[in-house]
């Protein structure tokens, strides 16, 4: 590696530290460090997996080794293997690492089309939130994306999980459930990605006019993330897909959701087979308490549960 003139006077120790900073490789000579060197410096993903296994078996930074190995396996389309590795070895990891391992599992389930497993795990994580166990009991956590650290609040995490839940319902073609979840995720912490997914969900239900309104909100810059070029491009693409479509025949009436939409005279029992949210009373009440803490001056009830709590006993997967 070539060193600049200003770096030549640093000495061997200083150069080594700079090397680790540049390549984002931890210091040391254990199997985990060798795995990260193979992954990040040599770009040898197969070799990295071998060293990650050695690190796990040797008890060397097992939390990081298991998570990083699963991410590398996902890059190599070895998703099923990554899922089995996490399930088999997460018992060796600390309690503090379980949440991040769940996040990796959700991504793995999403990639390989395991929607049902994804739904179950997302619901478990939502329960941890209302029980106060998410983020190890803290109001925020430090997350990483593309090498940068940032803070994520419980509220943001809840909206993200509901968005993931909506996508999982989309994969099961349960568009009514997906629509409800997406709309309420947007009430908590709106963004353009969930807006585009909601529009797609409406298109799948042949509700083109409603979808068009959602997409126009994205293109007019009225949502957080509207400057995101990918979201804008996706919104434009969905709008273009709507242009040549002829007005469809009226779709079947969806099951009633709330008095706000359908009026006060509801028959909530008809929604049991379509929604599939399976939200127990303790689950609903717990998240309502969170919403009261987040925004006491607003509604005391988290909107998604305000719509469905009147018929939660009928909801079943």
C-alpha positions in Angstrom: 0.0 0.0 0.0 1.4 3.5 -1.0 1.7 6.0 1.9 1.7 9.8 1.4 4.6 12.0 2.6 2.5 13.1 5.6 1.8 9.5 6.5 5.4 8.3 6.3 6.3 9.9 9.6 3.5 8.2 11.5 5.4 5.0 12.3 4.3 1.4 11.9 1.5 1.6 14.6 0.0 4.8 13.1 0.0 3.2 9.6 -1.7 0.1 10.9 -4.4 2.2 12.6 -4.9 4.2 9.4 -5.2 1.0 7.4 -7.9 -0.3 9.6 -9.8 3.0 9.4 -9.6 3.2 5.6 -10.7 -0.4 5.1 -13.1 -0.5 8.1 -11.4 -3.7 9.3 -11.1 -4.3 13.1 -7.7 -4.6 14.7 -6.3 -8.0 15.8 -5.4 -11.3 14.2 -8.2 -13.6 15.2 -10.5 -15.4 12.8 -13.1 -12.6 12.9 -10.6 -10.0 11.8 -9.4 -12.4 9.1 -13.0 -12.8 7.9 -13.5 -9.1 7.7 -10.2 -8.7 5.8 -11.3 -11.3 3.3 -14.7 -9.7 2.9 -13.7 -6.0 2.7 -10.1 -5.9 1.5 -9.6 -9.1 -0.6 -13.3 -9.2 -1.7 -13.1 -13.0 -1.2 -16.6 -13.7 0.0 -16.1 -17.5 0.0 -13.0 -17.1 2.1 -14.8 -14.7 4.4 -17.5 -17.3 5.1 -14.9 -19.9 6.0 -13.3 -17.5 8.5 -16.6 -16.4 9.9 -17.4 -20.1 10.7 -14.1 -20.4 12.4 -14.8 -17.3 14.4 -18.2 -18.6 15.5 -16.7 -22.0 16.5 -13.9 -20.3 18.4 -16.2 -17.9 20.2 -14.5 -14.9 18.6 -17.0 -12.0 18.4 -19.8 -14.4 17.7 -22.5 -11.7 17.6 -20.8 -9.9 14.8 -19.5 -13.0 13.1 -22.9 -14.6 12.7 -24.7 -11.4 11.5 -21.9 -10.5 9.1 -21.7 -14.1 7.7 -25.5 -14.1 7.1 -25.2 -10.8 5.2 -22.4 -12.2 3.0 -24.4 -15.3 2.4 -27.3 -13.2 1.3 -25.0 -11.4 -1.2 -24.1 -14.8 -2.6 -27.7 -15.9 -2.9 -27.2 -18.5 -0.2 -30.2 -17.2 1.7 -31.6 -20.5 3.0 -28.2 -21.3 4.4 -28.0 -18.0 6.1 -31.4 -18.5 7.7 -30.4 -21.9 9.1 -27.1 -20.5 10.4 -28.9 -17.8 12.4 -31.5 -20.2 13.7 -28.9 -22.7 14.8 -26.3 -20.4 16.3 -28.1 -17.4 17.7 -28.2 -19.1 21.0 -24.5 -18.4 21.3 -25.1 -14.7 20.9 -25.8 -12.1 23.5 -29.3 -10.8 24.4 -28.3 -7.4 23.0 -27.6 -8.9 19.5 -31.0 -10.7 19.1 -32.8 -7.6 17.7 -30.2 -7.1 15.0 -30.3 -10.8 14.1 -34.1 -10.6 13.8 -33.7 -7.7 11.4 -31.3 -9.8 9.3 -33.8 -12.7 9.4 -36.6 -10.4 8.2 -34.5 -9.4 5.2 -33.6 -13.0 4.4 -37.2 -14.1 4.6 -38.2 -11.3 2.3 -35.5 -12.2 -0.2 -36.5 -15.9 -0.4 -40.3 -15.3 -0.4 -41.0 -16.7 3.1 -43.9 -14.3 3.7 -45.5 -16.2 6.5 -42.3 -16.5 8.5 -41.7 -12.8 7.9 -45.2 -11.9 9.3 -44.7 -14.0 12.4 -41.3 -12.4 13.2 -42.5 -8.9 12.5 -45.4 -9.4 14.9 -43.0 -10.6 17.5 -40.9 -7.5 17.1 -44.0 -5.3 17.4 -44.8 -7.0 20.6 -41.3 -6.3 22.0 -42.0 -2.6 21.3 -45.2 -2.3 23.3 -43.6 -4.4 26.1 -40.8 -1.9 26.3 -38.1 -4.5 25.4 -37.2 -3.2 22.0 -33.9 -1.3 21.7 -33.0 -3.0 25.0 -35.4 -0.7 26.7 -34.0 2.6 25.3 -36.0 5.2 23.3 -33.6 5.1 20.4 -30.9 2.9 18.9 -27.8 3.5 16.8 -28.2 2.0 13.3 -25.8 1.7 10.4 -26.3 2.2 6.7 -23.6 2.3 4.1 -21.0 2.7 6.8 -22.8 5.7 8.4 -24.3 5.7 11.9 -27.6 7.3 12.7 -30.3 7.3 15.4 -33.6 5.5 15.0 -36.5 6.1 17.3 -39.1 3.6 18.5 -41.7 5.4 16.5 -39.6 5.2 13.3 -39.0 1.5 14.0 -42.7 0.8 14.4 -43.6 2.5 11.1 -40.8 0.6 9.4 -42.0 -2.7 10.8 -45.6 -2.0 9.8 -44.3 -1.2 6.3 -42.5 -4.5 6.2 -45.7 -6.2 7.4 -47.7 -4.6 4.6 -45.2 -5.9 2.0 -45.4 -9.4 3.5 -49.2 -9.3 3.2 -48.8 -8.1 -0.4 -46.8 -11.2 -1.2 -49.7 -13.3 0.2 -52.1 -11.2 -2.0 -53.9 -10.1 1.1 -54.3 -6.5 -0.3 -56.9 -5.4 2.2 -54.7 -6.1 5.1 -51.7 -4.6 3.4 -53.6 -1.4 2.7 -54.7 -0.9 6.3 -51.1 -1.5 7.5 -49.5 0.8 5.0 -51.9 3.6 5.7 -51.3 3.4 9.4 -47.6 3.2 9.0 -47.8 6.4 7.1 -49.7 8.0 9.9 -46.9 7.2 12.3 -43.9 8.1 10.1 -44.6 8.8 6.4 -42.2 8.3 3.6 -42.2 7.9 -0.2 -41.3 4.2 -0.2 -44.3 3.1 1.8 -46.5 5.6 -0.3 -45.4 3.8 -3.5 -46.1 0.4 -2.0 -49.6 1.6 -0.9 -50.3 2.9 -4.4 -49.3 -0.5 -5.8 -51.6 -2.2 -3.3 -54.5 0.0 -4.4 -53.7 -0.7 -8.1 -53.8 -4.5 -7.3 -57.4 -3.8 -6.0 -58.3 -1.9 -9.3 -58.6 1.3 -7.3 -56.6 3.4 -9.8 -57.9 6.8 -8.9 -56.9 6.4 -5.3 -53.5 5.1 -6.3 -53.0 8.1 -8.6 -53.7 10.5 -5.7 -51.1 8.8 -3.6 -48.5 8.9 -6.3 -49.1 12.5 -7.0 -48.4 13.3 -3.4 -45.0 11.7 -3.9 -44.2 13.7 -7.1 -45.4 17.0 -5.6 -42.9 16.6 -2.8 -45.4 16.4 0.0 -43.8 13.5 1.8 -40.5 13.0 3.6 -38.1 11.5 1.1 -39.7 13.1 -1.9 -36.3 14.2 -3.1 -35.2 10.5 -3.3 -34.7 9.9 -7.0 -35.5 6.2 -6.8 -38.9 6.8 -5.1 -39.8 9.5 -7.6 -38.8 7.3 -10.5 -40.9 4.5 -9.1 -43.9 6.8 -8.6 -43.6 8.0 -12.2 -43.3 4.5 -13.5 -46.5 3.4 -11.6 -48.3 6.5 -13.0 -47.3 5.6 -16.5 -48.6 2.1 -16.0 -51.9 3.6 -15.0 -52.3 5.8 -18.1 -53.2 3.1 -20.7 -55.5 1.3 -18.4 -59.2 1.5 -19.2 -61.6 2.2 -16.3 -62.0 -1.2 -14.7 -65.3 -2.6 -13.6 -66.3 -1.8 -10.1 -64.3 -4.0 -7.7 -66.0 -6.0 -5.0 -66.7 -3.9 -1.9 -63.9 -4.4 0.6 -64.8 -5.4 4.2 -65.7 -2.3 6.3 -62.8 -0.9 8.3 -64.2 2.0 10.3 -67.0 4.5 10.7 -64.6 7.1 9.2 -64.7 5.3 5.9 -67.9 3.4 5.8 -70.2 5.1 8.2 -71.3 4.1 11.7 -73.3 1.0 10.9 -70.6 -1.7 10.5 -70.6 -5.4 10.3 -67.0 -6.1 11.3 -67.3 -9.9 11.2 -67.0 -9.9 7.4 -63.3 -8.8 7.6 -62.0 -11.7 9.6 -60.9 -13.8 6.6 -59.3 -10.9 4.7 -57.4 -8.9 7.3 -55.5 -11.7 9.0 -53.8 -9.3 11.4 -54.3 -11.5 14.5 -53.9 -8.6 16.9 -54.8 -9.7 20.5 -56.2 -7.2 23.0 -53.0 -6.9 25.0 -51.1 -6.2 21.8 -53.6 -3.5 20.7 -53.7 -1.9 24.1 -49.9 -1.9 24.5 -49.4 0.0 21.2 -52.1 2.4 22.1 -50.2 3.3 25.2 -47.1 3.9 23.1 -49.0 6.3 20.8 -50.3 8.2 23.8 -46.7 8.6 25.0 -45.5 9.7 21.5 -48.2 12.3 20.9 -50.4 12.9 24.0 -51.9 16.0 22.4 -53.2 13.9 19.5 -55.4 10.8 19.5 -54.7 8.5 22.4 -55.0 5.5 20.2 -52.7 4.4 17.5 -54.8 4.9 14.3 -54.4 1.4 12.9 -55.7 -0.1 16.1 -58.5 2.5 16.4 -59.8 1.1 13.1 -59.6 -2.5 13.9 -60.0 -2.8 17.7 -63.8 -3.0 17.4 -63.5 -6.4 15.7 -60.1 -7.7 16.8 -61.7 -10.9 18.2 -62.7 -11.9 14.7 -59.2 -11.3 13.2 -57.3 -14.5 12.5 -54.4 -15.6 10.3 
